[in-house]
Amino acid sequence: MVIKSYIDRITIRPDICHGKPVIRGMRYPVELILDLLGSGMTIEEILIDYSLLDREDILACIQYASQLTKVKLIRKIVA
């Protein structure tokens, strides 16, 4: 099974949404899409509400989040 990468759809620019990762430079932050998915919305429901997005954009957000969780070491910081 070949897994297609959609991460190139995620852009980070200081002049768009204060440098937060967004979908194709369109001011739709990745965190918004992840919050919507986390609240129980389906991909299809998100696509209805945000007509400029397509399925690959949503998958790119999920892949991006997955990459962020792949760390080698987590250390507790004592304040």
Secondary structure, 3 states (H helix, E strand, C coil): CCCCCCHHHEECCCCCHHHCCEECCCCCEHHHHHHHHHCCCCHHHHHHHCCCCCHHHHHHHHHHHHHHCCCCCCCCCCC
